[in-house]
Amino acid sequence: MRKPKDWGQPCPNPACDHYKLKGRGNVKSISTYETQSGKRRTFQCNLCGEQFSETRDTVFFDLRTPEEKVMIVLKLLLCRVELTAISFALGVTEETTLEWLRRASEKADEINQNLLRDVKVTRVELDELWNFVLRKRSADVETGGESPEESSDGRQWVWVSFAPEFRLLLATYVGPRTFQSALKLIQMTALVVLGVPVFFSDGFSSYLPALLEVYHQIKTFPRTGKRGRPKNPVKEPHPDLVYAQLVKDKQHGRLKSLTTRVCWGAERLAALGLKISTSFVERFNLTLRHALAPLTRKCLGFCKDRTQLRRRVTFYQAFYNFARPHQSLRQPLPGIELADVPRFQTKWQQRTPGMAAGLTDHVWSFRELLTAKFEPIHCQSISG
């Protein structure tokens, strides 16, 4: 008997029993229609009767601009091109570009939430990049200095947690250089990784209390039977927590010395044999500054709104993890000897950080990055 084709399209009707579920045999193709980007299909759910286009719940839904032009604009945003340059070259207004960026960042956030789960990593490197929004000094600060927690302008740092073994960008956050921002980064990282990895960072003092706030256990004291109030329970670091710092001593902007400091878990760190280093995340900082125009120093491409900067960083995180092959992760093609391969013949299998971490099995195309659809997390298997 002939089976109906599985189109991989979920029903977008929230009232349907198969809402956002794929591969249930309830969706069929009923027609096609022509667009500026080619032929597109219309689907119908057999359960609720909802009709929808294949671009529903994607970046391209209900857009009159050709998809190729939308992708070019979004690619330029990831290639350190300013909004004014994109507007001049492609004839797209800045408001339209920011609207497409909003859609792309929401889709990127959906990708991160669905795929970045239960990642087995050995160590995590933490760092923050200096940047500013609208002005270099916040309006809430009378003298030069860091922006307060409630401020959305002035110095707004880009916080990064990075897994060196897979070159995987685990979590990002944009906010002032405060304890609350450090805590937010650690909380986001804890939702991604499996277990308690080893943490390395620079000498910023807020990382240690933030780690203890997330990775801790409660120690209670038994009653002694003596007079007086019993001791209150206290927080202790998790037995598997390892945290070390690489402190840099700089004078007049030049590095003078490096000092390592083990803040917790010296015995486990020695047993693992890991070297205290933040070189991988520092190198990624350079990649990030060369990719996003608002992070370029001494230019006019800085963001005027913190939300726009957060959207760019979120979009780049998904692009970097799943659609951008990393040269250090490539592997030789099976069954060939590198020395015997002709000069211009393919001899490497390109891999992304997501492939190295086992989160996906192929290099995503840019269009796939903008059109990916997922089932609800509670309906997915452990492997996604």
C-alpha positions as a Markdown table, in Angstrom:
| # | Residue | x | y | z |
|---|---|---|---|---|
| 1 | Met | 0.0 | 0.0 | 0.0 |
| 2 | Arg | 1.3 | 3.4 | -0.9 |
| 3 | Lys | 2.1 | 5.6 | 2.1 |
| 4 | Pro | 1.6 | 9.3 | 2.3 |
| 5 | Lys | 4.8 | 11.4 | 2.1 |
| 6 | Asp | 6.1 | 12.8 | 5.4 |
| 7 | Trp | 6.8 | 16.5 | 4.7 |
| 8 | Gly | 8.3 | 17.2 | 8.1 |
| 9 | Gln | 5.9 | 20.0 | 8.7 |
| 10 | Pro | 4.2 | 20.4 | 12.1 |
| 11 | Cys | 0.7 | 21.8 | 12.5 |
| 12 | Pro | 0.9 | 25.4 | 13.7 |
| 13 | Asn | -2.6 | 25.5 | 15.3 |
| 14 | Pro | -2.3 | 25.7 | 19.1 |
| 15 | Ala | -5.7 | 24.1 | 19.5 |
| 16 | Cys | -4.7 | 21.0 | 17.5 |
| 17 | Asp | -3.8 | 17.7 | 19.3 |
| 18 | His | -0.7 | 17.5 | 17.1 |
| 19 | Tyr | 0.4 | 21.1 | 17.6 |
| 20 | Lys | 4.1 | 21.4 | 16.6 |
| 21 | Leu | 4.4 | 17.6 | 16.3 |
| 22 | Lys | 6.2 | 16.2 | 13.2 |
| 23 | Gly | 6.0 | 12.9 | 11.5 |
| 24 | Arg | 2.5 | 12.0 | 12.8 |
| 25 | Gly | 1.0 | 11.6 | 9.3 |
| 26 | Asn | -1.6 | 14.4 | 9.9 |
| 27 | Val | -0.1 | 16.9 | 7.4 |
| 28 | Lys | -0.7 | 16.7 | 3.6 |
| 29 | Ser | 0.2 | 18.9 | 0.7 |
| 30 | Ile | -2.8 | 20.4 | -1.0 |
| 31 | Ser | -1.5 | 23.0 | -3.4 |
| 32 | Thr | 1.5 | 25.0 | -4.6 |
| 33 | Tyr | 1.9 | 28.7 | -5.4 |
| 34 | Glu | 4.5 | 30.8 | -7.1 |
| 35 | Thr | 6.6 | 33.4 | -5.2 |
| 36 | Gln | 9.6 | 35.6 | -6.2 |
| 37 | Ser | 11.8 | 32.9 | -4.6 |
| 38 | Gly | 10.2 | 30.0 | -6.5 |
| 39 | Lys | 7.4 | 27.5 | -6.0 |
| 40 | Arg | 6.2 | 27.0 | -2.4 |
| 41 | Arg | 3.7 | 24.4 | -1.0 |
| 42 | Thr | 0.5 | 24.8 | 1.0 |
| 43 | Phe | -0.2 | 22.2 | 3.6 |
| 44 | Gln | -3.3 | 21.1 | 5.6 |
| 45 | Cys | -3.7 | 19.3 | 8.9 |
| 46 | Asn | -6.1 | 16.4 | 8.7 |
| 47 | Leu | -7.1 | 16.7 | 12.4 |
| 48 | Cys | -8.0 | 20.4 | 12.7 |
| 49 | Gly | -8.2 | 21.4 | 9.0 |
| 50 | Glu | -5.7 | 24.3 | 9.5 |
| 51 | Gln | -4.1 | 25.4 | 6.2 |
| 52 | Phe | -0.6 | 26.9 | 6.3 |
| 53 | Ser | 2.4 | 27.7 | 4.1 |
| 54 | Glu | 5.7 | 25.9 | 4.3 |
| 55 | Thr | 7.3 | 29.2 | 5.4 |
| 56 | Arg | 5.0 | 29.4 | 8.5 |
| 57 | Asp | 7.0 | 29.9 | 11.7 |
| 58 | Thr | 10.2 | 30.8 | 9.7 |
| 59 | Val | 12.0 | 34.0 | 9.1 |
| 60 | Phe | 10.6 | 34.3 | 5.6 |
| 61 | Phe | 6.9 | 34.0 | 6.6 |
| 62 | Asp | 4.7 | 36.8 | 5.0 |
| 63 | Leu | 7.6 | 38.6 | 3.4 |
| 64 | Arg | 7.4 | 40.1 | 0.0 |
| 65 | Thr | 11.1 | 40.4 | -0.4 |
| 66 | Pro | 12.9 | 37.5 | -2.2 |
| 67 | Glu | 14.4 | 35.1 | 0.2 |
| 68 | Glu | 17.9 | 35.4 | -1.4 |
| 69 | Lys | 18.0 | 39.1 | -0.6 |
| 70 | Val | 16.9 | 38.5 | 3.0 |
| 71 | Met | 19.7 | 36.0 | 3.4 |
| 72 | Ile | 22.3 | 38.4 | 1.9 |
| 73 | Val | 21.3 | 41.1 | 4.4 |
| 74 | Leu | 21.5 | 38.7 | 7.4 |
| 75 | Lys | 24.8 | 37.4 | 6.2 |
| 76 | Leu | 26.2 | 40.9 | 6.0 |
| 77 | Leu | 25.2 | 41.5 | 9.6 |
| 78 | Leu | 27.5 | 38.6 | 10.5 |
| 79 | Cys | 30.4 | 39.9 | 8.4 |
| 80 | Arg | 31.0 | 43.2 | 10.2 |
| 81 | Val | 29.0 | 45.4 | 7.9 |
| 82 | Glu | 27.2 | 48.4 | 9.3 |
| 83 | Leu | 23.5 | 49.0 | 8.9 |
| 84 | Thr | 24.1 | 52.2 | 6.8 |
| 85 | Ala | 26.3 | 50.3 | 4.4 |
| 86 | Ile | 23.7 | 47.5 | 4.0 |
| 87 | Ser | 21.0 | 50.1 | 3.4 |
| 88 | Phe | 23.1 | 51.9 | 0.8 |
| 89 | Ala | 24.3 | 48.7 | -1.1 |
| 90 | Leu | 21.0 | 46.8 | -1.1 |
| 91 | Gly | 18.4 | 49.5 | -0.9 |
| 92 | Val | 16.9 | 48.1 | 2.3 |
| 93 | Thr | 15.9 | 50.5 | 5.1 |
| 94 | Glu | 17.5 | 50.1 | 8.5 |
| 95 | Glu | 14.1 | 49.5 | 10.1 |
| 96 | Thr | 13.5 | 46.5 | 7.7 |
| 97 | Thr | 16.9 | 45.1 | 8.4 |
| 98 | Leu | 16.3 | 45.3 | 12.2 |
| 99 | Glu | 13.0 | 43.5 | 11.8 |
| 100 | Trp | 14.6 | 40.7 | 9.8 |
| 101 | Leu | 17.3 | 40.6 | 12.6 |
| 102 | Arg | 14.5 | 40.2 | 15.2 |
| 103 | Arg | 13.1 | 37.3 | 13.4 |
| 104 | Ala | 16.5 | 35.7 | 12.9 |
| 105 | Ser | 17.4 | 36.1 | 16.5 |
| 106 | Glu | 14.2 | 34.5 | 17.7 |
| 107 | Lys | 14.8 | 31.6 | 15.4 |
| 108 | Ala | 18.4 | 31.3 | 16.6 |
| 109 | Asp | 17.2 | 31.4 | 20.2 |
| 110 | Glu | 14.8 | 28.5 | 19.4 |
| 111 | Ile | 17.7 | 26.5 | 17.9 |
| 112 | Asn | 19.8 | 27.1 | 20.9 |
| 113 | Gln | 17.1 | 26.0 | 23.3 |
| 114 | Asn | 16.4 | 22.8 | 21.4 |
| 115 | Leu | 19.9 | 21.7 | 20.5 |
| 116 | Leu | 22.1 | 23.1 | 23.3 |
| 117 | Arg | 21.1 | 20.6 | 26.0 |
| 118 | Asp | 23.0 | 18.0 | 28.1 |
| 119 | Val | 26.3 | 18.8 | 26.4 |
| 120 | Lys | 29.1 | 16.7 | 27.9 |
| 121 | Val | 32.1 | 19.0 | 28.3 |
| 122 | Thr | 35.2 | 18.7 | 30.4 |
| 123 | Arg | 36.0 | 22.3 | 30.9 |
| 124 | Val | 34.4 | 25.7 | 30.3 |
| 125 | Glu | 36.3 | 29.0 | 29.8 |
| 126 | Leu | 34.6 | 32.2 | 30.8 |
| 127 | Asp | 35.3 | 35.7 | 29.7 |
| 128 | Glu | 33.7 | 39.1 | 28.9 |
| 129 | Leu | 34.3 | 41.6 | 26.1 |
| 130 | Trp | 34.2 | 45.3 | 26.7 |
| 131 | Asn | 31.6 | 47.2 | 24.6 |
| 132 | Phe | 29.2 | 50.1 | 25.0 |
| 133 | Val | 25.7 | 50.9 | 23.9 |
| 134 | Leu | 24.7 | 54.4 | 22.8 |
| 135 | Arg | 27.4 | 56.2 | 24.9 |
| 136 | Lys | 30.6 | 55.1 | 26.6 |
| 137 | Arg | 29.5 | 56.4 | 29.9 |
| 138 | Ser | 26.0 | 55.7 | 31.2 |
| 139 | Ala | 23.7 | 58.5 | 31.9 |
| 140 | Asp | 23.1 | 57.0 | 35.4 |
| 141 | Val | 26.8 | 57.4 | 36.3 |
| 142 | Glu | 28.1 | 60.8 | 37.3 |
| 143 | Thr | 31.8 | 59.9 | 36.8 |
| 144 | Gly | 33.5 | 57.4 | 34.4 |
| 145 | Gly | 33.0 | 53.8 | 35.4 |
| 146 | Glu | 30.9 | 50.7 | 35.0 |
| 147 | Ser | 27.2 | 50.9 | 34.2 |
| 148 | Pro | 24.9 | 50.0 | 37.1 |
| 149 | Glu | 22.7 | 46.9 | 36.9 |
| 150 | Glu | 19.5 | 48.8 | 36.0 |
| 151 | Ser | 21.2 | 50.8 | 33.2 |
| 152 | Ser | 20.9 | 49.7 | 29.6 |
| 153 | Asp | 23.4 | 52.2 | 28.1 |
| 154 | Gly | 27.1 | 52.9 | 28.7 |
| 155 | Arg | 29.4 | 50.0 | 29.2 |
| 156 | Gln | 27.6 | 46.8 | 28.3 |
| 157 | Trp | 29.9 | 43.8 | 28.2 |
| 158 | Val | 29.5 | 40.6 | 26.1 |
| 159 | Trp | 29.7 | 37.6 | 28.4 |
| 160 | Val | 30.8 | 34.3 | 26.9 |
| 161 | Ser | 31.1 | 30.7 | 28.1 |
| 162 | Phe | 33.1 | 28.5 | 25.7 |
| 163 | Ala | 33.9 | 24.8 | 25.5 |
| 164 | Pro | 37.4 | 24.5 | 24.0 |
| 165 | Glu | 37.3 | 20.7 | 23.2 |
| 166 | Phe | 34.5 | 21.2 | 20.7 |
| 167 | Arg | 35.0 | 25.0 | 20.0 |
| 168 | Leu | 31.4 | 25.3 | 21.1 |
| 169 | Leu | 29.8 | 28.5 | 22.2 |
| 170 | Leu | 27.7 | 27.5 | 25.2 |
| 171 | Ala | 26.1 | 30.7 | 26.3 |
| 172 | Thr | 26.2 | 34.4 | 25.7 |
| 173 | Tyr | 24.8 | 37.4 | 27.6 |
| 174 | Val | 25.0 | 41.2 | 27.2 |
| 175 | Gly | 25.0 | 43.3 | 30.3 |
| 176 | Pro | 27.1 | 45.4 | 32.7 |
| 177 | Arg | 30.1 | 44.1 | 34.5 |
| 178 | Thr | 28.4 | 43.1 | 37.7 |
| 179 | Phe | 27.7 | 40.1 | 39.8 |
| 180 | Gln | 24.2 | 39.7 | 38.3 |
| 181 | Ser | 25.5 | 39.5 | 34.8 |
| 182 | Ala | 28.1 | 36.9 | 35.9 |
| 183 | Leu | 25.3 | 34.9 | 37.6 |
| 184 | Lys | 23.1 | 35.1 | 34.5 |
| 185 | Leu | 26.0 | 33.6 | 32.4 |
| 186 | Ile | 26.6 | 30.8 | 34.8 |
| 187 | Gln | 22.9 | 30.0 | 35.0 |
| 188 | Met | 22.6 | 29.9 | 31.2 |
| 189 | Thr | 25.7 | 27.6 | 31.0 |
| 190 | Ala | 24.4 | 25.3 | 33.7 |
| 191 | Leu | 21.3 | 24.7 | 31.6 |
| 192 | Val | 23.4 | 23.6 | 28.6 |
| 193 | Val | 26.1 | 21.4 | 30.1 |
| 194 | Leu | 25.7 | 18.0 | 31.7 |
| 195 | Gly | 27.2 | 17.7 | 35.2 |
| 196 | Val | 29.8 | 20.0 | 36.7 |
| 197 | Pro | 32.6 | 20.9 | 34.3 |
| 198 | Val | 35.9 | 22.6 | 35.2 |
| 199 | Phe | 35.7 | 26.4 | 35.0 |
| 200 | Phe | 38.5 | 28.7 | 34.0 |
| 201 | Ser | 38.3 | 32.5 | 33.8 |
| 202 | Asp | 40.3 | 35.7 | 34.3 |
| 203 | Gly | 40.7 | 37.4 | 37.7 |
| 204 | Phe | 37.2 | 39.0 | 37.8 |
| 205 | Ser | 36.0 | 38.6 | 41.3 |
| 206 | Ser | 32.2 | 38.0 | 40.6 |
| 207 | Tyr | 32.7 | 34.6 | 38.9 |
| 208 | Leu | 33.4 | 32.8 | 42.2 |
| 209 | Pro | 30.3 | 33.8 | 44.1 |
| 210 | Ala | 28.2 | 33.3 | 40.9 |
| 211 | Leu | 29.5 | 29.7 | 40.6 |
| 212 | Leu | 28.8 | 29.0 | 44.2 |
| 213 | Glu | 25.3 | 30.3 | 43.8 |
| 214 | Val | 24.6 | 27.8 | 41.0 |
| 215 | Tyr | 26.8 | 24.8 | 42.0 |
| 216 | His | 26.4 | 24.3 | 45.7 |
| 217 | Gln | 24.9 | 21.9 | 48.3 |
| 218 | Ile | 23.2 | 22.8 | 51.6 |
| 219 | Lys | 25.0 | 21.8 | 54.8 |
| 220 | Thr | 22.8 | 21.4 | 57.8 |
| 221 | Phe | 23.9 | 21.2 | 61.4 |
| 222 | Pro | 22.3 | 18.7 | 63.9 |
| 223 | Arg | 20.8 | 20.0 | 67.1 |
| 224 | Thr | 23.3 | 19.7 | 70.0 |
| 225 | Gly | 20.7 | 19.8 | 72.8 |
| 226 | Lys | 22.3 | 22.9 | 74.3 |
| 227 | Arg | 20.7 | 26.2 | 75.0 |
| 228 | Gly | 20.5 | 28.7 | 72.2 |
| 229 | Arg | 19.4 | 28.9 | 68.6 |
| 230 | Pro | 20.8 | 26.2 | 66.3 |
| 231 | Lys | 23.1 | 27.0 | 63.4 |
| 232 | Asn | 21.5 | 27.9 | 60.2 |
| 233 | Pro | 22.1 | 25.8 | 57.1 |
| 234 | Val | 25.0 | 27.1 | 54.9 |
| 235 | Lys | 25.9 | 26.8 | 51.3 |
| 236 | Glu | 29.0 | 24.8 | 50.4 |
| 237 | Pro | 30.6 | 24.4 | 46.9 |
| 238 | His | 29.6 | 21.3 | 45.0 |
| 239 | Pro | 32.1 | 18.4 | 45.6 |
| 240 | Asp | 32.8 | 18.3 | 41.8 |
| 241 | Leu | 33.2 | 22.0 | 41.4 |
| 242 | Val | 36.6 | 23.1 | 40.1 |
| 243 | Tyr | 37.4 | 26.8 | 39.4 |
| 244 | Ala | 40.7 | 28.4 | 38.6 |
| 245 | Gln | 41.7 | 31.9 | 37.5 |
| 246 | Leu | 44.4 | 33.2 | 35.2 |
| 247 | Val | 45.2 | 36.6 | 36.6 |
| 248 | Lys | 46.8 | 39.1 | 34.2 |
| 249 | Asp | 49.0 | 41.9 | 35.5 |
| 250 | Lys | 49.0 | 44.8 | 33.0 |
| 251 | Gln | 50.8 | 48.1 | 33.2 |
| 252 | His | 50.0 | 50.9 | 30.7 |
| 253 | Gly | 48.0 | 48.5 | 28.6 |
| 254 | Arg | 50.9 | 45.9 | 28.3 |
| 255 | Leu | 50.9 | 42.5 | 29.8 |
| 256 | Lys | 53.6 | 42.1 | 32.5 |
| 257 | Ser | 52.9 | 38.7 | 34.1 |
| 258 | Leu | 50.5 | 35.9 | 34.4 |
| 259 | Thr | 49.5 | 34.3 | 37.7 |
| 260 | Thr | 47.4 | 31.2 | 38.2 |
| 261 | Arg | 45.0 | 30.9 | 41.2 |
| 262 | Val | 43.0 | 27.8 | 42.1 |
| 263 | Cys | 39.9 | 29.0 | 43.9 |
| 264 | Trp | 38.3 | 25.6 | 44.5 |
| 265 | Gly | 38.8 | 21.9 | 43.7 |
| 266 | Ala | 42.6 | 21.8 | 43.5 |
| 267 | Glu | 42.7 | 18.0 | 44.1 |
| 268 | Arg | 40.3 | 17.2 | 41.3 |
| 269 | Leu | 42.1 | 19.7 | 38.9 |
| 270 | Ala | 45.4 | 17.9 | 39.6 |
| 271 | Ala | 43.7 | 14.5 | 39.0 |
| 272 | Leu | 42.3 | 15.7 | 35.6 |
| 273 | Gly | 45.7 | 17.1 | 34.6 |
| 274 | Leu | 44.2 | 20.2 | 32.9 |
| 275 | Lys | 46.2 | 23.3 | 32.3 |
| 276 | Ile | 44.8 | 26.6 | 33.6 |
| 277 | Ser | 44.2 | 28.6 | 30.4 |
| 278 | Thr | 41.7 | 31.0 | 28.8 |
| 279 | Ser | 43.5 | 31.1 | 25.4 |
| 280 | Phe | 40.6 | 29.5 | 23.5 |
| 281 | Val | 37.9 | 31.9 | 24.6 |
| 282 | Glu | 40.4 | 34.8 | 24.1 |
| 283 | Arg | 40.9 | 33.7 | 20.5 |
| 284 | Phe | 37.1 | 33.4 | 20.1 |
| 285 | Asn | 36.8 | 37.0 | 21.3 |
| 286 | Leu | 38.8 | 38.1 | 18.2 |
| 287 | Thr | 36.5 | 36.0 | 16.0 |
| 288 | Leu | 33.5 | 37.7 | 17.5 |
| 289 | Arg | 34.9 | 41.2 | 17.1 |
| 290 | His | 35.7 | 40.5 | 13.5 |
| 291 | Ala | 32.1 | 39.2 | 12.8 |
| 292 | Leu | 29.9 | 41.9 | 14.4 |
| 293 | Ala | 30.1 | 45.6 | 13.5 |
| 294 | Pro | 29.0 | 46.9 | 17.0 |
| 295 | Leu | 32.0 | 45.2 | 18.6 |
| 296 | Thr | 34.5 | 46.9 | 16.3 |
| 297 | Arg | 36.6 | 49.4 | 18.2 |
| 298 | Lys | 36.7 | 53.1 | 17.2 |
| 299 | Cys | 33.9 | 53.0 | 14.6 |
| 300 | Leu | 30.4 | 54.4 | 14.2 |
| 301 | Gly | 28.7 | 51.0 | 14.0 |
| 302 | Phe | 28.0 | 50.7 | 17.8 |
| 303 | Cys | 24.4 | 49.8 | 18.8 |
| 304 | Lys | 22.1 | 52.4 | 20.2 |
| 305 | Asp | 19.9 | 49.8 | 21.9 |
| 306 | Arg | 21.0 | 46.9 | 24.0 |
| 307 | Thr | 18.3 | 44.7 | 22.7 |
| 308 | Gln | 19.7 | 45.0 | 19.2 |
| 309 | Leu | 23.2 | 43.9 | 20.4 |
| 310 | Arg | 21.7 | 41.0 | 22.2 |
| 311 | Arg | 19.9 | 39.9 | 19.1 |
| 312 | Arg | 23.1 | 40.0 | 17.0 |
| 313 | Val | 25.1 | 38.0 | 19.5 |
| 314 | Thr | 22.3 | 35.4 | 19.8 |
| 315 | Phe | 22.1 | 35.1 | 16.0 |
| 316 | Tyr | 25.8 | 34.7 | 15.7 |
| 317 | Gln | 25.9 | 32.0 | 18.4 |
| 318 | Ala | 23.6 | 29.7 | 16.4 |
| 319 | Phe | 25.4 | 30.5 | 13.1 |
| 320 | Tyr | 28.8 | 29.8 | 14.7 |
| 321 | Asn | 27.8 | 26.5 | 16.3 |
| 322 | Phe | 25.9 | 25.0 | 13.4 |
| 323 | Ala | 26.5 | 26.7 | 10.1 |
| 324 | Arg | 30.2 | 27.8 | 10.2 |
| 325 | Pro | 32.8 | 25.0 | 9.7 |
| 326 | His | 35.8 | 25.3 | 12.0 |
| 327 | Gln | 39.2 | 24.5 | 10.5 |
| 328 | Ser | 40.6 | 23.0 | 13.6 |
| 329 | Leu | 37.7 | 20.5 | 13.8 |
| 330 | Arg | 38.0 | 19.1 | 10.2 |
| 331 | Gln | 38.9 | 15.4 | 9.7 |
| 332 | Pro | 40.4 | 13.6 | 6.8 |
| 333 | Leu | 38.0 | 11.8 | 4.5 |
| 334 | Pro | 37.8 | 8.1 | 5.3 |
| 335 | Gly | 39.8 | 5.7 | 3.1 |
| 336 | Ile | 42.3 | 8.2 | 1.7 |
| 337 | Glu | 45.9 | 9.1 | 2.4 |
| 338 | Leu | 46.5 | 12.9 | 2.7 |
| 339 | Ala | 49.9 | 12.6 | 1.0 |
| 340 | Asp | 48.4 | 10.9 | -2.1 |
| 341 | Val | 45.5 | 13.3 | -2.7 |
| 342 | Pro | 46.0 | 15.8 | -5.6 |
| 343 | Arg | 46.3 | 19.4 | -4.7 |
| 344 | Phe | 42.8 | 20.6 | -5.7 |
| 345 | Gln | 40.9 | 17.5 | -4.7 |
| 346 | Thr | 38.7 | 17.5 | -1.6 |
| 347 | Lys | 40.5 | 15.6 | 1.3 |
| 348 | Trp | 38.9 | 17.0 | 4.4 |
| 349 | Gln | 35.4 | 16.6 | 6.0 |
| 350 | Gln | 34.4 | 20.0 | 7.3 |
| 351 | Arg | 32.8 | 20.0 | 10.7 |
| 352 | Thr | 31.1 | 22.6 | 12.9 |
| 353 | Pro | 31.3 | 22.9 | 16.7 |
| 354 | Gly | 27.8 | 21.4 | 16.8 |
| 355 | Met | 28.9 | 18.4 | 14.8 |
| 356 | Ala | 32.0 | 17.9 | 17.1 |
| 357 | Ala | 29.7 | 18.0 | 20.1 |
| 358 | Gly | 27.3 | 15.5 | 18.6 |
| 359 | Leu | 24.4 | 17.9 | 18.4 |
| 360 | Thr | 23.9 | 17.6 | 14.7 |
| 361 | Asp | 25.2 | 15.4 | 11.9 |
| 362 | His | 25.9 | 17.9 | 9.1 |
| 363 | Val | 26.9 | 21.5 | 8.3 |
| 364 | Trp | 23.7 | 23.6 | 8.2 |
| 365 | Ser | 23.0 | 25.8 | 5.3 |
| 366 | Phe | 22.1 | 29.4 | 6.0 |
| 367 | Arg | 18.5 | 28.8 | 4.8 |
| 368 | Glu | 18.2 | 25.9 | 7.2 |
| 369 | Leu | 19.3 | 28.2 | 10.0 |
| 370 | Leu | 16.4 | 30.5 | 9.2 |
| 371 | Thr | 13.7 | 27.8 | 8.6 |
| 372 | Ala | 14.4 | 25.1 | 11.2 |
| 373 | Lys | 11.3 | 23.8 | 13.0 |
| 374 | Phe | 11.3 | 21.7 | 16.3 |
| 375 | Glu | 8.9 | 19.7 | 18.3 |
| 376 | Pro | 8.3 | 20.8 | 21.9 |
| 377 | Ile | 11.2 | 19.9 | 24.1 |
| 378 | His | 9.1 | 17.5 | 26.3 |
| 379 | Cys | 8.2 | 15.5 | 23.1 |
| 380 | Gln | 11.9 | 15.1 | 22.0 |
| 381 | Ser | 14.2 | 12.3 | 22.8 |
| 382 | Ile | 17.4 | 12.8 | 24.7 |
| 383 | Ser | 19.4 | 13.0 | 21.5 |
| 384 | Gly | 17.1 | 15.8 | 20.2 |
